[in-house]
């Protein structure tokens, strides 16, 4: 009787594995396929990069980490096509805590409308995190560019949650030595300067298969930057960009003051 029971069990048809539906929620994706996002992507301006980005462009509503050995290697020129597209369609771009004051005339030459730029300065790391979080909670910006030299994982998790509630692009510039640390950002890219004014970009984290090799992208160099320094002193100045400094004694109270324009 026991033998007959064992035989009947062995002849039972195997249970079929549940089929994976052809379409999955945004937060779920197959490891061998590119993930997707609910929001419409924004083209990067580089066809080779768009082919490697989920949905074919920069994804809104998520943190996008750009990892660099040092600031000023061309990160604004890398994003210039996107920033020009946004500002020319009346979207606001916020620069938060840049280590160097951007050169307005060069931004104009790259097609970026200065009237749609806002520069926010922060001194304390805690104020920087707070200002980024508050900006991400606002639906009134097209892109936020923030330089974050130091941040804990729980800080980044808070920022990712805040970014998920908006529809703008959220670029976070972080040190290159953080690439081996965990991060909640769904998209992480290593940026390094390359020959002839180009930039090497390597996608080290994305919703999709592992990126095979870095891309070498040509960056536009504004003609005014090729001129002698004395010829650059005239024209648009930093005072033409609305600039604010965050003064936040406590989390419950904040004040923003207009910074005095630089002397001529």
C-alpha positions as CSV (number, residue, x, y, z in Angstrom):
1,X,0.0,0.0,0.0
2,X,2.9,2.3,0.9
3,X,4.6,1.5,-2.4
4,X,1.5,2.3,-4.4
5,X,1.1,5.6,-2.6
6,X,4.7,6.5,-3.3
7,X,4.2,5.6,-7.0
8,X,1.1,7.8,-7.3
9,X,3.0,10.8,-5.9
10,X,5.9,10.3,-8.3
11,X,3.6,10.3,-11.3
12,X,1.8,13.5,-10.2
13,X,2.3,16.4,-12.7
14,X,4.7,19.1,-11.6
15,X,3.2,22.3,-10.3
16,X,3.8,25.0,-12.9
17,X,5.7,28.1,-11.8
18,X,3.6,31.3,-11.9
19,X,4.1,33.3,-15.0
20,X,5.5,36.8,-14.7
21,X,3.1,39.3,-16.2
22,X,4.4,41.2,-19.2
23,X,3.9,44.6,-17.5
24,X,5.1,45.2,-13.9
25,X,4.8,48.1,-11.5
26,X,7.5,50.8,-11.7
27,X,9.2,49.6,-8.6
28,X,9.5,46.0,-9.9
29,X,11.7,45.1,-12.9
30,X,13.5,42.1,-14.4
31,X,17.2,42.1,-13.7
32,X,18.0,41.4,-17.4
33,X,15.7,44.2,-18.7
34,X,15.7,48.0,-18.3
35,X,13.4,49.3,-15.6
36,X,10.8,52.0,-16.1
37,X,9.4,55.0,-14.2
38,X,5.9,56.4,-14.0
39,X,7.0,59.9,-15.0
40,X,8.1,61.0,-18.5
41,X,11.9,61.0,-18.8
42,X,13.8,64.1,-19.9
43,X,16.3,63.7,-22.7
44,X,19.9,64.1,-21.6
45,X,21.0,65.6,-25.0
46,X,23.3,62.6,-25.7
47,X,21.8,59.8,-27.7
48,X,24.4,57.3,-26.4
49,X,23.5,58.1,-22.8
50,X,19.8,58.1,-23.4
51,X,20.0,54.5,-24.8
52,X,21.5,53.4,-21.4
53,X,19.1,55.3,-19.2
54,X,15.8,53.7,-18.1
55,X,12.9,54.9,-20.4
56,X,15.5,56.7,-22.6
57,X,16.3,59.8,-20.5
58,X,16.8,61.3,-17.0
59,X,14.1,59.9,-14.7
60,X,12.2,62.4,-12.7
61,X,11.0,61.8,-9.1
62,X,14.2,59.9,-8.0
63,X,17.7,60.8,-6.8
64,X,20.3,60.8,-9.5
65,X,23.8,60.6,-8.1
66,X,26.8,61.9,-10.1
67,X,30.0,60.8,-8.4
68,X,33.1,62.9,-9.1
69,X,36.7,63.1,-7.7
70,X,36.3,66.8,-7.4
71,X,33.7,69.5,-8.4
72,X,34.2,71.6,-11.5
73,X,35.2,68.9,-13.9
74,X,32.3,69.8,-16.3
75,X,29.2,68.6,-14.4
76,X,27.3,71.7,-15.5
77,X,28.3,71.3,-19.1
78,X,27.3,67.6,-18.9
79,X,23.8,68.7,-17.8
80,X,23.6,71.8,-20.0
81,X,21.4,70.3,-22.8
82,X,18.8,69.3,-20.1
83,X,19.0,72.5,-18.2
84,X,18.6,74.6,-21.4
85,X,15.6,72.5,-22.4
86,X,14.0,73.1,-19.0
87,X,14.7,76.8,-18.6
88,X,13.5,77.5,-22.2
89,X,10.2,76.0,-21.3
90,X,9.9,78.2,-18.2
91,X,11.0,75.5,-15.7
92,X,13.0,76.7,-12.7
93,X,16.5,75.2,-12.1
94,X,17.9,75.4,-8.6
95,X,21.6,75.3,-7.8
96,X,22.1,74.4,-4.2
97,X,25.4,74.7,-2.5
98,X,27.8,74.8,-5.5
99,X,31.4,74.9,-4.4
100,X,32.2,77.4,-7.1
101,X,30.1,80.3,-8.4
102,X,29.0,79.4,-11.9
103,X,30.0,81.8,-14.7
104,X,26.7,83.3,-16.0
105,X,27.9,84.3,-19.4
106,X,29.0,80.7,-20.1
107,X,25.6,79.4,-18.9
108,X,23.9,81.8,-21.3
109,X,26.0,80.6,-24.2
110,X,25.0,77.0,-23.4
111,X,21.3,78.1,-23.9
112,X,20.4,78.3,-20.2
113,X,18.1,81.1,-19.3
114,X,19.5,82.9,-16.2
115,X,16.1,84.2,-15.2
116,X,15.0,80.7,-14.5
117,X,18.0,79.9,-12.3
118,X,18.0,80.2,-8.5
119,X,21.3,79.9,-6.5
120,X,21.0,78.8,-2.8
121,X,24.0,79.0,-0.5
122,X,24.4,76.9,2.6
123,X,27.2,76.8,5.2
124,X,26.2,74.0,7.6
125,X,25.8,70.4,6.4
126,X,22.6,70.1,8.3
127,X,21.2,73.2,6.6
128,X,22.2,71.8,3.3
129,X,20.3,68.5,3.8
130,X,17.3,70.4,5.2
131,X,17.2,72.8,2.2
132,X,17.5,70.0,-0.3
133,X,14.6,68.1,1.4
134,X,12.4,71.2,1.4
135,X,13.1,71.9,-2.3
136,X,12.3,68.3,-3.2
137,X,9.0,68.6,-1.5
138,X,8.1,71.5,-3.8
139,X,6.5,70.9,-7.1
140,X,7.6,74.2,-8.6
141,X,11.1,73.2,-9.9
142,X,12.2,71.6,-13.1
143,X,15.6,70.4,-11.8
144,X,17.6,70.6,-8.6
145,X,21.3,70.4,-8.7
146,X,22.9,70.0,-5.2
147,X,26.5,69.4,-4.2
148,X,26.6,67.1,-1.2
149,X,30.2,66.4,0.0
150,X,29.0,64.5,3.0
151,X,25.8,62.7,3.8
152,X,24.7,59.7,5.8
153,X,22.7,56.9,4.3
154,X,19.6,57.9,6.3
155,X,19.9,61.4,4.9
156,X,19.9,60.0,1.4
157,X,17.0,57.8,2.2
158,X,15.0,60.9,3.3
159,X,15.9,62.8,0.2
160,X,14.9,59.8,-2.0
161,X,11.5,59.7,-0.3
162,X,11.1,63.5,-0.8
163,X,12.1,63.2,-4.5
164,X,9.5,60.5,-5.0
165,X,6.7,63.0,-4.2
166,X,7.7,65.5,-6.9
167,X,8.1,65.5,-10.7
168,X,11.4,67.4,-11.1
169,X,14.9,66.1,-11.8
170,X,17.1,65.7,-8.7
171,X,20.8,65.6,-9.3
172,X,23.1,65.0,-6.4
173,X,26.9,65.5,-6.8
174,X,28.8,63.3,-4.4
175,X,32.5,62.4,-3.9
176,X,33.9,59.6,-6.1
177,X,35.1,57.6,-3.0
178,X,31.4,57.0,-2.1
179,X,30.8,54.7,-5.1
180,X,31.4,51.5,-3.1
181,X,29.0,52.5,-0.3
182,X,25.3,51.7,-0.4
183,X,22.9,54.3,-1.5
184,X,19.1,54.4,-2.0
185,X,19.5,56.4,-5.2
186,X,18.1,54.2,-8.1
187,X,20.6,55.8,-10.6
188,X,24.3,56.3,-9.8
189,X,26.8,57.5,-12.4
190,X,30.6,57.9,-12.1
191,X,31.8,61.0,-14.0
192,X,35.5,61.5,-14.9
193,X,37.2,64.0,-17.2
194,X,38.4,62.6,-20.6
195,X,40.6,63.9,-23.3
196,X,39.7,66.8,-25.5
197,X,37.2,68.3,-23.1
198,X,35.0,65.2,-23.0
199,X,33.7,63.3,-20.1
200,X,33.6,59.6,-19.2
201,X,30.3,58.5,-17.6
202,X,29.8,55.0,-16.2
203,X,26.4,53.8,-14.9
204,X,27.3,51.8,-11.8
205,X,23.7,51.4,-10.7
206,X,20.4,51.5,-12.6
207,X,17.2,49.6,-12.9
208,X,18.4,47.3,-15.6
209,X,21.4,45.0,-16.6
210,X,24.9,45.9,-15.6
211,X,26.4,48.7,-17.8
212,X,29.2,47.2,-19.8
213,X,31.7,50.1,-20.2
214,X,31.9,53.8,-19.7
215,X,30.6,56.2,-22.3
216,X,32.8,59.0,-23.6
217,X,30.6,62.1,-24.2
218,X,31.5,65.3,-26.0
219,X,30.8,68.3,-23.8
220,X,30.2,71.8,-25.3
221,X,32.8,74.4,-24.4
222,X,31.4,77.9,-24.4
223,X,33.4,80.2,-26.7
224,X,33.7,82.8,-23.9
225,X,35.8,80.4,-21.8
226,X,38.4,80.3,-24.6
227,X,38.9,84.1,-24.4
228,X,41.4,85.8,-22.1
229,X,40.2,86.4,-18.5
230,X,40.2,90.2,-19.0
231,X,37.6,89.8,-21.8
232,X,35.3,87.9,-19.6
233,X,34.8,90.6,-17.0
234,X,32.1,92.5,-18.9
235,X,28.6,91.2,-19.5
236,X,26.4,89.2,-17.3
237,X,27.3,89.0,-13.6
238,X,26.3,86.8,-10.7
239,X,24.0,89.5,-9.5
240,X,21.7,88.7,-12.4
241,X,20.9,85.3,-10.8
242,X,18.6,85.3,-7.8
243,X,20.8,84.2,-4.9
244,X,19.8,83.2,-1.4
245,X,21.6,82.1,1.8
246,X,19.8,79.7,4.1
247,X,19.8,80.8,7.7
248,X,18.1,78.1,9.8
249,X,18.7,78.4,13.6
250,X,16.2,75.6,14.2
251,X,14.2,73.1,12.1
252,X,11.0,75.0,12.9
253,X,12.2,78.4,11.8
254,X,14.0,79.5,8.6
255,X,14.8,82.8,7.0
256,X,16.1,83.5,3.5
257,X,17.9,86.7,2.7
258,X,18.9,88.1,-0.7
259,X,22.7,88.1,-1.0
260,X,24.2,91.5,-1.8
261,X,25.6,91.6,-5.4
262,X,29.3,91.2,-5.8
263,X,31.2,94.6,-6.2
264,X,32.0,95.5,-9.8
